[in-house]
């Protein structure tokens, strides 16, 4: 499952480091996928595949070897992906006309109320030319049977559409008009589906946020109940599945851009990015978005979830629309109530009902699993595997750090109260009753545990509060300046990306526990991967009203009409929120 914020960064950084170590240790003669990028497509009668095959043959020596090596031949720009040795990479790098030879590095994956909060209510969405607009998403796939993708009332796809529906056990309709999948490395892990179908949840949520149909009565276990919809419910969706359990391959991303250009999309939405800054001519999103722009297609991209550090922004090419994540006017909380009547409100999307029944309350430090090598210094944080199930079973555990809840869950605990001040502006959903309180409140709970003979507690069902400070850019949202070209300002603007109700794949875990067995149709998620499709939907809304506008005109309309964000809430100012929060109705 895809996670957001701090946990995402730690998990994917570890994975990427492991990939680099494996790469360094590999034999130099081993063939690995590389992208040979040569810039614009040559003019005239030009067979891309034949030319690329000829180039490969000249280096590899045999036509059959070139055929086996070629992975993708891109047609809308001059590039191909092939399996090459280090020696062959060097030969291509020295050729005239070759801009870069790029390793197939792995990139990472970075609504009921949110559209109303932006002023784009159901009454003013309108139907003008919506069905002619196609949003292409590069993501983890899509769950086509979800009610958000009902095609009732939609006619046939627009005549410009040239795309296809690919793969077994996947069907398109008049809403989802295209589905493709790419995996140049042929890495598949348990749960990966070899089709455009989504097993992660990420692509389903981004698609529904941008262009999902109206669905009344949507909620996450009763939380955030209302009508779920995308920004432009009448638009068409084309899914390009480039991301899998391991991440998203650079060669696959370029192949998806190439197909999206040829298929006839109007807007491309990319909620993923590089792990660390790279030059434009090494970044597959920057390259793909550049050529898409030349064909009149705007690429909307997420800023990344590595904030609040400066220079952490991802997708900083000047020709992309780079989107930060900001709050809307609600937040999700859950109360922990002690046996002495004290109640503490913490951040949590708590879907579990204990019906106010109390349970024994213990401190994680008193439940160390010494036989497994754990100590009190570890178990007080409730780290997975550090807890003694004989001491935890049937109890609520107080933990001195924010964790995913699995340490208590696997030790058969009833719930967890976590004290942590690092995250204060968005909530997680957990696989058991849980809430995250402040460290100062945590000291009071620990004092209660240590001074009471039989401490008890309960955790109440999650509730919704009004956030009167909204909008402000959330802490995890990546910040500028531009790490490659500091004189080109990034970010561009901000959009809702905190605690957003959105469609979900029913086979993806609904909480931050990858092993959570529950199945849901809607989930509440935070991340710039949620703000990006808000901007993509807004861009499609503008494109529907002004079909002849260029990518630059659409981007300019969104930026110059953005709602001003209070600078007093952000010490990093425009490097946090860009030109402000999107305002779709003003942009048209």
DOTORFI-804195 format. One record per residue: z, y, x of N, C-alpha, C in turn. Coordinates in steps of 0.2 Angstrom, whole numbers, plus 5000, padded with zeros to 4 digits. Layout:
ZYXZYXZYX
...
//
This chain:
500049945004500050005000500050065004
499750115002499750185006500350225004
500650245009501250285009501050355011
501550405009501450475010501950505015
501850565018502350605021502550565028
503150575030503450555036503350475037
503450435031503350365032502650345034
502150385031501450365032501350375040
501550435042501450455049501750405054
502350385053502650335057502250265057
502150245051501750175051501050175054
500650235052500050235055499950245062
500450285065500450305072500650245076
501050195073501250135076500650095076
500250085071499650045070499150065075
499050135075498450155079498650145087
499250155089499450145096499350075097
499550025093499349955094498649945095
498249975091497449965091497249995098
497550045101497350075107497550025113
498149995112498349955117497849895118
497749865112497249805111496549825114
496349885113495749905115495749915123
496249935126496249945133496349875136
496649825133496749765136496049725135
495649745131495049695130494549695136
494249645136493749635142493149685141
492949715146492449765146491749735144
491649675144491049645142491049625134
491649635131491649625124491349675120
490949655115490549705111491049735105
490949795105491349835100490949885097
491049895090490649945086490750015089
490150045091490150115093489550155088
489650215088489150255084488750295089
488150285089487650325094487350385090
487650445091487450505087486950545090
486450565087485850605090485750665086
486150685082486050745078485650745072
485150795071484750795065484250745065
484050725059483450675058482850705060
482450675064481750705067481350725061
480950775061480450785056479850745057
479450735051478850695051479050625048
478550585049478550515047478950475052
479650455050480050435054480450375051
480350315054480750255051481350255056
481950265053482550275056482750205059
482750155055482950085057482450055063
481850065062481350045067481450085074
481650145074481750185080482350165083
482950155079483550135082483550065085
483150025081483049955084482749955091
482249995091481850005098482350025103
482750075102483250105107483650045109
483950015104484349955106484049905110
483449885108483049835112482949865119
482849925120482749955127483349945131
483949945128484549945132484849865133
484749835127485049765127484549715130
483849735130483349695133482949645129
483249625123482849585118482949605111
482349595107482349615101482849585096
482949515098483449475094484149505095
484349525101484949545103485149615099
484549655099484649715096484749705088
484449665085484549645078485249625077
485549585081486149555080486749615081
486549655086487049715087487049765082
486449785079486449835074486949825068
487349875067487749875061487549915055
487449985057487150025052486550075055
486050085052485550135054485550185049
485850245051485950305046485250335045
485150355039484450385037484450455036
484950485034484950565033485150605039
485350575044485450605050485250555056
485150575062484950525067485550495071
485750435069486250405072486250325069
486550285073486650215071487250185074
487550135071488150105073487950035076
488150015082488049945085488549925089
488549855090489049825094488849825101
489249865105489049875112489549855117
489349835123489849825129489949895132
490449905136490549965140489949985144
489649935147489049955151488449985147
488349955141487849975136488050045133
488650055132488950125130488750175135
488850165141488750205147487950225147
487550175146486850185146486650235141
486850215135486650265129486950335130
487550345133487850405134487450445139
487050415144486650455149485950465146
485750445140485050455137484950525135
484350555136484250615133484250615126
484450665123484450665115485050635112
485450595116486150575113486650625114
486950645108487450695108488150665110
488250605107488950575108488850495107
489250455110489350385109490050385107
490150365100490850375098491150305096
491750285099492050225097492150225090
492150165087492350155080493050155079
493350215080494050225079494250225072
494950215071495150205064495550265062
495350285056495650345053496150325048
496550365045497150345041497050385034
497250355029497250375022497850435022
497650485021498150545021498450545013
498850654931499050704935499550734930
499750714923499750744916499850824917
500250854921500450924921500050964926
499850934931499550974936498951024935
498551004930497951044929498151094924
498651084919498851134915499251194919
499651164925499951214929499451264933
498851234934498351274937497951324932
498151314926497751354921497151324918
497051264920496451224917496651184912
496751204906497051164900496451124897
496551084893496051044890495651084885
495851144883495451184878494951224882
495051234888494551274892494151234897
494251174897493851134902493151134900
492951134893492251134891491851074892
491251074890490851014892490151034895
490151104898489551124900489251084906
488751044906488451014911488850964915
489450944912489950904916489650834918
489250814913488950744914488450744920
488150804922487650804927487950804934
488650814934488950824941489250754943
489150734949489350674952489850684958
490450654957490950664963490950594967
490750604973490750544977491450544981
491850484981492450484984492450424990
492650444996492650395001493450375001
493550315000494250294998494350224999
494850194995495050124995494750084990
494250114986493950084980494250104974
494150074968494250094962494450034957
494850044952494949994947494550004941
493949974940493450004935493749994928
494149944927494349934920494949984917
495150024922495650074920495450114914
495950134910495750174904495550244906
495750264912495550334914494750334916
494450274916493750274918493350254912
493550264906493250244900492650284899
492050264898491450304897491250314890
491750314885491550324878491350404878
490750414874490450474873490050504879
489950464884489550484890488850454889
488350484890487650464890487450424897
486850414898486650384904486750424910
486850404916486850444922486350494923
486450544926485850594927485250564931
484650594929484050564932484050564940
484450614942484450624950484750564953
485150524949485550474953485150414955
485250394962484950344965485350294967
486050294966486550244968486450174965
486950134967486950064965487750044964
487749984961488449954960488449894964
488849884969488749834974489349784973
489249724975489849674975489949634969
490349574971490549534965491149554962
491249534955491849554952491949624951
491349664951491449734950490849764946
491049804941490449824936490549904935
489949934935489950004934489850014926
489950084924489750104917489550174918
489550204912489250274912489750324915
490350304917490850344920490850334928
490950274930490850254937490150224937
489750274940489050254941488850224947
489250224952489150194959489750164962
489650104965490150074969489850044975
490050054981489850024987490450014992
490449964996490949955001490749935008
491149955013490949955020491449925024
491349875029491849855033491449825040
491349875044490949865050491349815055
491949815054492349765059492449695056
492349695050492449625046493149605047
493649655047494349635047494549635039
494849585037495149575031495849545031
496349575028496949555027497149525020
497649495020497849465013497949525008
497549515003497549564997496949604997
496549615003495949645003495449614999
495049654995494549634990493849654993
493449604994492749614997492349644992
492449704989492049734984492349804983
492049844979492249914978492949914974
493149864972493849854968494349874973
494849914970495449944973496049894973
496349874979496949834979497549884982
497349944984497849984987498150034982
497750054977497950114973497750174974
497550194981497450254983496750284980
496250244980495650264977495650274970
495950234966496050244959496350304957
496850324961497250384960496850444961
496450444967496150504968495550514964
495250464961494650464957494850494950
495450464948495650494941495950564941
496150584947496450654947495850704947
495250684951494750724951494350724944
494250664941493750664936493950614930
494550594930494750544925494750564918
494650524913494550534906495250554904
495350584898495950604895496250534892
496950524894497250464891497950494889
498050494882498750514879499250464881
499850484881500450434882500450404888
500250434894500250404900500950424903
501250374907501850384910501950334916
502550344920502750294924503450274922
503450224918504050194915504450254911
504050284907504250344903504350404907
504350414913504350474917503650514917
503650574916503050614916502650604910
502950584905502450564899502050624897
501450604895500950654893500250634893
499750674892499050654893498850664900
498650614903498350614910497650624909
497350664914496650684914496450704921
495850704922495650734929495450804927
495250844932495050914932494350924928
493950874928493250884925493150814922
493450794916493450734913492750704912
492250754911491550724909491150714915
491350724921490950714927490950634929
490450614933490350544935490650534941
490850474943491150454949490750404952
490750414959490450364963490950344969
491050284969491550264974491250224980
491450254986491250224993491850194996
491950134996492550104999492450095006
492850135010492850135017493550115020
494050115016494650105019494950035016
495350005021495649945020496349945022
496649885022497349885024497449915031
497049905035497049925042496949995043
496550025038496350095039495650105037
495250155040494650175038494150185045
493650145045493250145051492750195052
492650225058492250285058491550275057
491250215059490550195057490450185050
491050155046490950155039490950215035
491350265038491350335035490650365035
490350365041489750385042489250355037
489250285037488850255032488850275025
489550285023489650315016489350385015
489450425020489150495019488350485019
488050445023487350435023487150415016
487450365013487250335006487450385001
487950425001488150474996487650524996
487350545002486850605002486250574998
486050515000485450484997485550464990
486150444988486250434981486150494976
486350554978486350604974486950634972
487550624975488150654973488150734974
488550764971488650844971489250864975
489750824975490350844978490650784982
490850784988491150724991491850744992
492350694990493050704991493250644996
493650675001493850635007494650645008
495050595005495750605006495950555012
495750575018495850535024495750575030
495950555036495850595042495950565048
495850595054495950565060496750565062
496950525066497650525068497850575072
497350605077497550655081496850695082
496950765084496350805084495850775089
495150785087494650765090494050815090
493650825094493050875094492650855088
492350905085491850895079491350845080
491050835086490550785087490750715088
491450705088491750635088492050625081
492150665077492450655071491950635065
492050575063491450555058491450595051
492050625049492050665043491750735045
491850765050491550825052490750815053
490550765056489850745056489550735049
489850695046489550675039489550735034
490150775034490150835030489650885032
489450895039488950935041488350925038
488150855039487450845036487450845028
487950825025488050835018487950905016
488250955020488151025018487451045019
487051015023486351035024485951015018
486150955015485850935009486150965002
486551015003486851054997487451024994
487850984998488450944995489050974999
489550994995490151014998490650954999
490950955005491450905006492150935005
492550905001493250925000493750875004
494150895008494550855012495350875012
495750825013496450835014496650855020
497150895020497450925027497850885031
498050825028498550785032499250785030
499650735031500350735029500750735036
500650775041500950775047501350845048
501450875042501850945043502650925043
502950985044502751055044502551075051
502351035056502251055063501551095063
501551145068500951185069500451145072
499751155071499251125074499151055072
499451035066499450965064498950955058
498551005057498050995051497450955053
497250905049496650865050496150895046
495450875047494850895044494850975044
494750995050494751065052494051095053
493551055052492851085053492651145048
492351195050492251255046491851245040
491451195040491051185034491351135029
491951115030492351075025492851125021
493051095015493551135011494151095013
494651125016495251085019495851105014
496251055011496651075006497351055008
497851095007498551085008498851055002
499451035002499851014996500351054994
500451074988500951114985501251084979
501851114977502251094971501951114965
502151084959502051104952502751124949
502751144943503451164941503851114938
503851054941504351004939504550964945
505150934945505350884950505750834947
505750774951506050714948506750704952
507250694948507950684951508250624948
508750594951509250544948509950554950
510350544946511050564947511450494949
511850504954512350454956513050474953
513350434950514050454946514550404949
515050434952515650394955516150374950
516650334951517150314947517650364945
517650414950518150474949517850524944
517250514942516850564938516450614941
516450614948516050654952515250634951
514850684950514150664949513750704954
513250674958512850704963512050694961
511750744961511050744959510550744965
510150694965509750674971509050674969
508550674974507850664973507650594972
507350574967507150504966506650504960
506150464960505850444954506050374952
506650374949507050314947506850284941
506550224941506250194935506750144932
507350134935507750074934508350104929
508450064924509050084919509650034920
510150064923510750024923511250034917
511050074912511350084906512150114907
512150154912512850184914513350124916
513150064917513650014919513850024927
514450024929514650034935514649974939
514549984946514549924951515049944957
515249894960515649904966515249944971
515549994974515150044979515450034986
514950014991515150004998514750055002
515050065008514650095014514250045018
513650065019513250015023513549995030
513950035033514250015039514749965038
514949945032515449895031515149825030
514449825030514049765028513649745034
513849755040513349735045513249655046
512649635047512449565048512549555055
513149535057513249525064512949465067
512849415062512549355065511749365066
511449415064510749435065510749485071
511249505074511249545079511349615077
511449635071511549705069512249725070
512349785070513049815071513149865065
513749895065513949945061513450015062
513350025068512850085069512150075066
511950015065511350005062511349995054
511849955052511949945045512150005041
512450055044512650115040511950155038
511450135041510750165039510450115034
510650055033510350015028509649985030
509549985037508949965039508849895037
508149875035508049805033508149755038
508549705036508749655040509449665043
509749725043510349735046510949725042
510849695035511449695031511649625029
512249615028512549545026512549545018
512149495016512049485009512649465005
513149435009513749415006514149475004
514149525008514549585007514149635002
513449625002513049674998512949654991
512849594990512649564983513049594977
512649624973512949644966513249714967
513149744973513549814974512949864975
513249924974512849984976513050004983
512550024987512650034994512550104996
513050144999512950205002512650205009
512050235010511750235016511650305019
511750305026511750375029511050395032
510550375029509850395030509350375025
508850415024508350395019507950335022
507850285018507550225019507150205013
506750145013506350125008506750085003
507350065004507750024999507749955000
507249925005507149855006507749825009
508149865013508749835016509249815011
509349855006509849835001509549784996
508949794995508649744990508649674992
508449664999508349595002509049565003
509549615003510249585003510549574997
510149584991510349574984510849624982
510749684984511149744982510849764975
511249804971511049824965510749894965
510849934970510550004971510850034977
510550094978510750124985510750204984
511250234987511250304987511150324994
510650364996510550385003510650455004
510950475009511050545011510650565017
510250615016509750635021509550705019
509550755024509250825023508550835025
508250785028507550795031507050805026
507050775020506650785015506950815009
506750875007507150905001506650934996
506050914996505550944991505050904988
505150834989504750784985505150724985
504950674980505350614979504950554980
505250504982504950434982505150394976
504750344975504950294970505150224974
505650194972505950144975505950074972
506050014975505949954972506649934968
507149974968507749964965508050034963
508650034959508950094957509150134964
508950194964509050234971509050304969
509350344974509250414974509450444981
509150494983509250534989509650594988
510250604991510650664990510750694997
511050754997511150795003511650755008
511650775014512150745019512850775017
512950835015513550855013513850825007
513450805002513650764996513850694999
513450675004513550605006514250605009
514450655013515150655016515650645010
515550675004516050664999516050594996
515450564996515450494993515750454998
515650465005515950415010516750425010
516950485009517650505008517950465002
517650464997517850424991517850354992
517350324995517350254997518050235001
518150275006518650265011519350275008
519450315003520050335001520250304994
519750264991519850224985519950154986
520350124982520550054983519950014981
519650024975519049994972518550044970
518150074974517650124973517050094968
516850124964516350104959515850164958
515250144956514750194955514150174950
513750214948513150194944512650244946
512050224945511450274946511050284940
510950344937510650354931509850354931
509550334926508850334925508550404927
508050404931507750474933507550514927
507550584929507450634924507050684927
506750734923506350784926506650854925
506650894930506950964930506351014931
506451074929505951124930506051154937
505551164941505551194947505351264947
505751314946505551384945505251414951
505351384957505051404963504351394965
504051344961503351324962502851384960
502351384964502151334969502351354976
502451314980502551324987502351254991
502151264997501851215001502351165003
502251105002502851055003502851035010
503451015012503551005020503150965023
502850905020502450855024501750885025
501550935021500850955021500750985028
500150965031500050985038499851055038
499951085044499851155045499351175051
499051235050498651265055499051285061
498851315066498151335067497651275068
497051295068496451245069496551215077
496651155078496851125084496251125089
495651135086495051125091494751195092
494751235087494451305087494951355084
495451375087495951415084495751485081
495151505083494851565080494551555073
494451495071494251475065494851455060
494951495055495651485052495551425047
496151385048496251325043496951325042
497151315036496851285030496451325026
496151305021495751345017496151365011
496451325007496851335001497351275000
497651284995498151234993498051214985
498351154984498251124977498851084976
498951064969499551024968499450954971
500050934975500050874978500750844979
501150864974501850834974502050804967
502250744967502550714961502050714956
501450694957500850694952500750624949
500750624942500650564939499850554939
499750494940499050474941498850404940
498250384939498050314938498250274944
498250204943498450164948498150094948
498050064953497749994953498349944951
498249904946498849864943499049804948
498649794954498849744959499149774965
499249844965499549884970500249884969
500649884974501449894973501549964971
501949974966502150044963502650084966
502950054972503450094975503350094983
503750124987503650124994503750054997
503950004993504049934996503449904995
503149885001502449845000502549784997
503149754996503149684993503449694985
503449754983503649764976503149734971
503449684967502949644963502749674956
503049724955502849754948502149784948
501949784941501249804940501249864935
500949924937500949984933500150004932
500050044927499450074926499450144929
500050174929500050244932500650244936
500650294941501150304946501250374948
501850394951501950464953501950464960
501450504963501350504970501350574973
501450584979501450644983500950634989
500650684991500250684997499650734997
499450755003498750795002498250755000
498350685000497850644996497750654989
498250684986498250704979498050774978
498150824983497950894982497150894983
496950854988496150854989495750834983
495950784979495550774973495650834968
496150864968496250924963495750974965
495650984972495151034974494451014973
494350944974493650914972493450924965
493950914960493850924953493750994952
494051034955493951114954493251134956
493051104962492351114965491851084960
491951034957491451004953491451044946
492051074944492051114938491551174940
491651204946491251264947490551244948
490351184951489651164952489351154945
489751124940489451114933489251184930
489651234931489551294928488951334932
488851314938488351354942488051294947
487551264944487251204947486851224953
486651284953486151314959486551334965
487251344964487651364970487651324976
487651354981487651314988488451284989
488551244994489151224996489651284998
489251335002489651395004489851434998
489451434993489551484987490151454983
490151384982490651354979491351364982
491351344989491951354993492151424993
491751474993491951544993492251564986
491951534981492251554974492951534974
493051474976493751444976494251484980
494051504986494451534990494651604988
494051644986494151714985494551724978
494551674974494951684968495551644967
495751624973496451584973497051624971
497451594968498151634966498551644972
498751704973499151724979499751684979
499951654985500551614986501051664989
501751654987502251704989502351684997
502251735001502251725008503051725011
503451745006504151745008504451675008
504051625005504251555005504051515011
503551545015503251505020503251545027
503651525031503651565038502951555042
502551505040501951495044501351525039
501551555034501051595030500351565029
499851595030499151565029499051505032
499351485038499251425041499551365037
499951385032500251335027499851335021
499651385018499351385011498551415011
498351435017497651465017497551525013
497051525008496951585004497351584998
497751524996498151524991498051464987
498251464980498251404976497551404972
497251354971496551354968496651374960
496251414958496251434951495551424948
495451364946494751344944494451394938
494751414933494451454928494251524931
494551554936494351614939493751594944
493751544947493251524951492551524948
492451504942491851504939491551574937
//
